[in-house]
């Protein structure tokens, strides 16, 4: 919430300059207004103040109080009208009226006038209140920024998500899976916040339904959620719950089959006696961003982050620091599926008056860049919060009370995102895991490793009920992909995503072979330099999986096979393939596998898998495999 300086009903504040009216009727109406205002009956208070002004059009104190009233009610247009009348109604004016007038002008987009009012306040104010002084400087920066930014508007055409998503109730805080097929959002029904879900069928959103009674409750509010890219984990805010540590805490639930599992409070490391809310989970599930007003921050509400250790524990939260946070408020963080672009709202960075949406990009050293305002008219003098961006970076989604075409108080909208504020490109691999023979769905571990950074970008299990998975892969790296299930040989694939335009999703059906003699696995993530047979370091990821398989099946024996394409001398290819197979053999032996269980052989170019006339075909023929020789 924006921390305005309110002079509400402080009758003595301006008494030295703004005097009571000498008009008896005006003064009586003014005093009658005070009786209502002390009881917070604003409508009748305004009525009597209007009567006082009607009786005495020069009644400065009544104008000031009306301005304060409308400012409290967030009717900034009427507030500035009354402050301006207060200034023009008498020759002298308390300097702080220029300050509150400037705020009201700023919050109605009257930037040039707002700047003038703040400059007048700077000239006339003789006090030492640091809050007034620092905020005035900040507001002048806002005015200068807005005056310039409005001259270069971006294309912005928000479209309502439609009546299957939106309703006559308040619909807001959208969250979207990476494939864009599922949206989860918050809806307020009879004063209670719950989650609703809609899925796409034939490219059309279906009617939204309550998410799950394992998450939604009739007595507590659930909102401000973040869905993992694969749609399997929901992080959300729960307030005033019996297991809460503060007013609002962060919770998580994992999807189990077609329903959701038990709701778990993330515990005292993440949550505190203070306010924690608005979580956003990174695409690999290793970093949680959230908002808190806990001690140690820079402003009132800051963005913090915590990382998940290999032991499954969250680390002590770390403030994102002055590169992101300001002495004011930051809210609604959204880390994009690229894992590096953070969108958030702030009223501290130069903007258009109230909270604006910004983005900041994480560098390779983990530090965020100076935030960039998304510009006009995405941002305006109104409060803009809660933006999310589709995984492909093409669209933004947000909630608004835009009246034209709306269905309720708040609806969810989408719009094409300007090129200059888009995230980094990503793609994803989406699939289902089955038994090769029976086609039964399998519970399997899916592991995707960024070979360039040597970090997992996805490591999770499919369920027996659905067998599905979805893993996000940012463009610009190479990824190993492995699927394992108990009693089965693992599946190996490799994705080279070094081209900027290589963002087409991969849709796979993974068919796993059972462990039995004769079955073969191609090791797509065993790497050698051209015409060499020294294992490259990136090969260790997949070799460790092979070691685990052999350790878990102590009676199994395998033959390691090397293959080449037909480029070059036949005999040299035979030797090369033999040496490469032996390199794998040696690695396994050196890492605890009994050599009696292993053999190796080079087949050169004699067993091509594809045609050698194309580079893609030759690539498939250059491979390392193993075949089970004994169980």
N, C-alpha and C positions, 0 to 999 in steps of 0.2 A: 504494500500500500504506500502511495506517495506521501512523503512527510511534508505537507504544506504547513506554513506558519499561519495559524488561525487566530484572528483577533475577535472571535465570536462573542458578542454581547458584552465586551469589556467596556462598559460605559465611561469609566474614568480614563481610558487610554487616550482619548482625543479631547477630553473636557477642557484642556487648556486652550485649545484653538476652536474646536467644534462645540459651540454653546447650545444650551437648551433654547427652545423657541420662545419668543415673546408672545406668540399667538397662543392664547389660552386653549382654543380647541385643538390646535396642533399638538401642544404639550400634553393635553389630556389623552389624546389618541396614542401618542408615543408611550405614555406611562401605562395605558391599557395594554399595549403590545407587549410590554415587559412581563405582565402577569401571565400571558400565554406562553411567551418564550421560555420562562422559567420552568414551565411544565412540558417543554418540547412540543408544544402545539404550534407548529410552524405556520400552517395555513392561516389561522386566525391572527397570528402575530404579523404576518405579511399584510393582511387586510388592514389592520390598524395602522401600520406604518405607512401604507399607501394613503390612508385618510389623513394622517399627519402631514404628509407632503402636499396633499391636495389643499389643505388649509394653509400651509406655509411652504411655497415652492422653493424657498431658500433654506430649508431646514437641513443643514449639512449632516448633523449627527444621524438623522433618520436615513438619509441616503447611504451613509457609511454602514449602518446596521443592516440595511437591505442588501447591500453588496456582500457583507459577511454571511448573511443568511443564504443568499443564492449560491455563494461560493461553497458553503457547507453542503448544500443540496446538489452540488455539481452542475448547476445551471450557470455556466461561466459567461454566457452571452448576457444574461440579465445582470450578473455581478458586475461586469465591466461597464454596462450602461449606468448603473447606480454609482459606481466609483467615479465615473467621468462627471456625472451630475454633482457629486459631492465636491469635486475639484472646482467646477465652474460656479458653484452656488455661493462661494465666499472668497474673499481675496487671499486668505491664508489657509494652508492645509498642512496637516501633519505629514512629514515626508514618507512615512511608511505606507500611506495610501498609494503612492506611486509604485511601491513594491507589489502590493496585492493587486493593483490594477494591471501591472505588468504580467503577473502570473495569469490573470484572467484573460488577458489579450493573447498571451502565449498559448493557452489551452483552448483558444478558439481560432488559432492559425493567423492571428493578426500580428505577424512577426515584426514588421517595421514599427508599428505603434508600440509593441511590447518593448522593443529595444530602446525606443525613446523614453518610455516610462522608467525602465531600469537605469538608464543613464541619468535621468532626473533624480532618481532616488540616490544614486551614487554622489551626485553633486550636493544634494540637500541634507543627506543623513549625516548627523554629527555624532551618532552613537558609536559604541564599540562592540556591538553584538557580532561575534565572528560568524554565526550562522547566517545572519542577514547578508553580511559582506561576501562570504564565500558563495552563497547561493546566487547572489546577484551576478557575480562574475560568471558562474556556470550558465545562468539563464541567457546572458548576453552571448556566450559562445553558441548556445542553442539557436538563438535568433539569427546569428550570422550564418550558421550551418544551414538552417532551414531556408533562409532567403536565397542562398546559392543553390541548394539542392532542388528546390521547386522549379528552377529554370531548366533542369534536365530530367524530366520525368521519364520513368520506365513504363513499358506497356504492362497494363494490369487489368485483367478482366476476370474477376472472381465469379465462379459458377456454383450455384447451390448443388449439394450432393444428391438432392432429390428426396421425395417423401418416403422412400423405403429406408433411408438412413435417418433423416430428420423427422421431427414430430412437432406437435403443438407445445411440447415441453422444452426445457432447456437441454440442448445437445451440444457437447463441447469436448475438448481434450481428445482429439482423435489419435489413434495409434495404428500403424499399418505394418503388415508383414512385408518382407522383402519382395515377394512375388506380386504384391499389390492385390491379392485375392481375398484378403481378410482385413476388416477394419473393426477395432474395438474402441468404444468411446464412452464417455460419461453422460448419463441422462438423469435429470432430477424429476422424480415423479412424486407428487404430494409431499414435497420437502425432503425426500430421501434420495441421496446420490447412489446410483448403481451403475454397473457396466452393462452395455449392450453390444451385440456382435452382429455383423452383417457379412456375408460372403458373396463373391461374384459367381454368377452362372450365366454362361453365354455372354460374357462381358457386361452383364447388368447386375447391379446390386440387388440382393434379395432383402425382404422385409426384416429389419433388425429385431432381434429377440434378446431377452435377458441372458447374460453370459452363463452363469452357473450359480445355483444356490449354495455351492461350496465356497463361493467368493462373495457374492452379493448377500447383504444382510438387511433385515427390516428395520433394525434399530440403530445402525451405525452408517456413516457415510464412507463410501469408497470412491476414489477418484484420482486424477493426476497420474495416469498410468504410463508404463512403457512396456512394449511387447518386444521380445527378442525377435530377430529377423526371421527365424524359422517358426515363430508363433507358438513355441513350446513353453516359454517362461513369461509370466506376467509380474512385473514389479509395479507396486501401486502404493498410494497413500491411504492409510486408515486412521480415522480420528476418534479419540475418546473411547477406544476399545478396551475391554477389561485387561488385556495383556500389554497395553501400551505403556511406554516409558515416559512419554510426554504427551502434549496435546495432540500432536499428529506424528505418526511413525510410518516407516517404510516396511512393506511386507512383500512376500513373493509366493507365487504358487506355480507348480509345474504341471503341464498338461499330461494326463495319464490316459492314454487311449483317446476316447472321444469326449472325456470329461476332464475336469481339473482336480488337482490333488489338494491336500491340506494347505491352508494358508499359514505361513510361517513368518513371525516377526524376525527381522534381520538381526535383532539383538542389540546389546548396549554399546557395541563398537560403532555401529552405524547410527543408531537412535540414542537419544539423550532426553533429559528433562526439558529440553528446548523443542523447537519446531523443526521437524525434518519432513520434507515433502518433495514432490515433483521429480521422481527418479527418472533416469535415462540410462539404459544399459548399453554398453558397447557391443558391436556385432559379434565379437569373440566371447562375450560374457565375462570378461576379465576385469572390467572397470565399470564402476557405478558412479554416475554423476547425480548430484541431488542438491537441493536448496536447504539451507539451515540458517537460523539466527543465533547459533551457538557462539560462545565466547571464542575469541581468537580470530574473528573475521575482520574484514576491512570496512564493511558497511552494515546496514541493518540486516539485509538478507544477502547472502553470498552463495556462490556455487562452489561445492566441495566435490572431492572424488575419493573413492576407496578402491583398492585393487584386491583381487581374489588370489590367494596364495595356492601353491600346488597341493597344500593340505586341505583346501576348501574353506579357509578362514579369510574373513575380510580384514584388511589392514586398517590402522587408525586413519580416519579421513584427513585429507590434505586440502587446504584452501587453494583454489586455482591462482590466487595471487593478483597483483595489480595489473597483470596483462589482460585479465578478464573482469575481475571485480573492481568496484569503485566504492567511495564512501557512501554511496546511495544504495539502491536496491537492484539486484539481478535475480531474474526468475526464469522459469520454464526452460531449462536446458534441454536440448535435443542433440545427441551425438548421432551423426548420420551413419549409415551402413558402411561408409568408407573408413570409419574409425578415426578420422582426423578432423572433420569439419563439424564444429560446434555452433549450433544456432541457439540464441537465447534472447531474453528481453531485458532491457535495462533503462533506467532513467538517469543513469550517471554519465554515460558517454554522450558526446554531442548528438542531438537529435531534434525532433520536431515538437517537443514539449512534454508529453507524458511518456510512458514506456514505449520504446521502439524495439524492433527486432534487429539483431546484429548477427554476424557470423565471424568466427575466428578459426584459423586453420593451425593444426598442430604440426610443428616441424619435426624433423627426424630426431632431434634431441629431446622431444617430449614437451617443449614449450609452445604455448599458444601465441599466435600473432596478434598485433593490435586489432581490436574488433572493427568491422566494417559495417556501417549502417546500410540496410537493404534499400534505402532510398524511397523517394516519393513516386507514386502514391501508395506503395505497400505500407509505408509508415506515414502517419499523419499526426495531427495534434491530438487525436484520440489515443487511447491505450491499446497498443498492439502486443499481444502475448500468445504463447502456445502454438507457434509454428512448428510443423514437422514437414519433412521433405521425403518424397518417394525415393526408393532405393536407386532408381535409374537417374535421379536428379532432375527429372523433367517438370515436376509439379510440387507446389507447396499446398499444405492443407492447414486450415485454421478455423476457429469459430468466431462468429460475428453476429451482431444484431442488425445487419443490413436489412432494411425494411422491404425493399423491392424483391418480391419473389420468395420471401422467407415464410417459414411454416410456424415458427415459434419465437420465443424471446431470444434464444441463441440457436443458430444453425451452423452446420459444418459446411465449409466452402472449399473449393480447390481452384488453383490458377496455375498458369504456365510460369515457371520460374525464369527470370531473366538470366541470360547466359553468364553474366559477370558475377552472379552470386550463387552459382551452382556448386555442388560438392564435387569431389574427385570421382571419376568414373569407377563403377564396380560391375561385377556380374555375379552370378550365383550358380551353384550346382544343386539341382533339386531332383530327388528320386525316391525310389521305393526299393526295399530289400526283400528278396524272396529266396526260397529254396529252389535250386535249378530244376530239380526233378519234379517236385510236388507243386511248386509255385505257391507254397504256403508263406505267409508273411513271417518275417523273422525279427527278433530282438537282436540288434547288432550295434557295435560301436563304429561310428563314422569319425575318422580323424583326417583333418585337412591341415597341412603344414605349409606355411609360407617359407619356401626354401631359401629365399634371399635374406629374410630376417631371422630364419630358424625359430619361428614362433608358430604355435598352433593358432589357426583362425577359427577352427571348429573342432570340438571334441565332445561328442554326446552320443547317447543311445537312442535308437529307434524303439518303438513299442511293438509288442506282439500284436496289438489290435490294429495298428495302422501301418507299421513298417516304413514310414516316410521320414525324410530328412530334408533340410535346406541349409546350405552353407554359403555364406557370402565370401567373395574373393575380390578384393580391390585390384583394379587394373595396374599393371606395371611390375608384376612379379611372376614367379613360377611356383606352382603348388603341387605337392604330392597329395594323393588321395588314396586312402585305404579304408576298407570295410572289413570288420572281423565279427565272427559269431562263433560261439562255442560249438565244437564238433564240425566246423567247416574250414576250408581253406580261405585265406583272405583274398580280397579283390584289390588290385593295384591299378591306379591310373595317374596320369600326369597332365596338368593344365598349364600351358605356357601363355601367359596373359601379358606379354610385354608390349603389345600394340594398343594404342589409345582407343582404337575403335573395336577392340576385341571384347565387346560387352554383351554378346548374345548369350542368354542363359543356356546352361547345359541341363537337359532333361534326360534322366537315366533310369533304367531298370537294372538293378544289380542282382544277378543270379549267382548265388554262392554254391560251389561244389562241396559236397561232403568229403571228409578226409578218407580217401581210399586209394588203393594202389592204381597207378596210371593217370590220376588227375594231375593237371599241370597248372602252375601259376606263372604268368609273365610279370617280371619285376620292372615296371616302367620307371621306377625311381632309383635305378642303379646307373651311375654316371661315370663316364671316362672321357678324357680328352681324345680328340681325333687321333686314331692310329696308336693310342697308348692303352695301357692296361692297369694303371694305378687308379685305385678307387678315389673318386673325388669326395670331399667331406660331406656333401649333400646326400650321398648314398647311405649314410649311417642311419637316417631316419627309417628307411624301409628295411634295412638289414636288422635293425633292432626288433622290428615286428616279426621278421622271420625267426630270429633267435627265440622270441617269446613263444612262437608256434612250436618250435622244436623242443623247447623246455617243457611246454605243456603236454607234449605227446612224446614221452621218452623212448617209445619203441619204434618211432617213425624214422625211416631212412629216406634220403632224397639224392637225386642226381642233379647237379648244377650244370646247366647247359649254356654255352655261349654261341651266338649267331651273328653273322655279318650280312651286309648287302653284297652285291657283286662288283662293286667298284674296287679296282686294284687287282693285284696278283692273287690267284686262287690259293697258292700255298701260304702266302703271307696272311691271307684272311683266316686260313685254318689255324695258323699259329696264334694270331691275334685273339680269335675266339677262345682258344684253349687257355691262353694266359688270362683272359678276362674271367673265365669260369673259375680258374685257379685262384684269382684274387679274391673272389667271393668265398671260396672254400677256405682259404687262409684266414680270412676275417672271422668266419664262424668258428674255426678251430681255436683261434687266439682269444675268442670270447666265450670259451667254455663248452663248445659242442664237440662231443667225441668224434674223432675223425673216422671211426669205424662206421658211423652212421652216414657218412658223406662220401660222395664221389663226384668227379667233375669231368666234363668232356666238351671239346670245341667242335662245332659242326660247320663252322665257316659259313659259306653261302649255300649249302646243300639243302637247307630246309626253309626256303622263303615262305613268308606268310602272305606277302602281297607282291604285286608287280614291281620290278626294279626300274621301270622306265620313268617313274616320277619320284620326286624328293619325298613326298608323303609315303609312297610305297617303300622306298629304301629305308626311311625312318622306322617303319614297322618291322622291317627285317633285321635291323640292328637292335638286338634285344638280348636280355639275360632271363633265363627261365629256370624253374626247378620242377622236377616230376617226382612224385612219390614212388619209391621202389619197394618199400616194405612198411607194413603197419605193425 
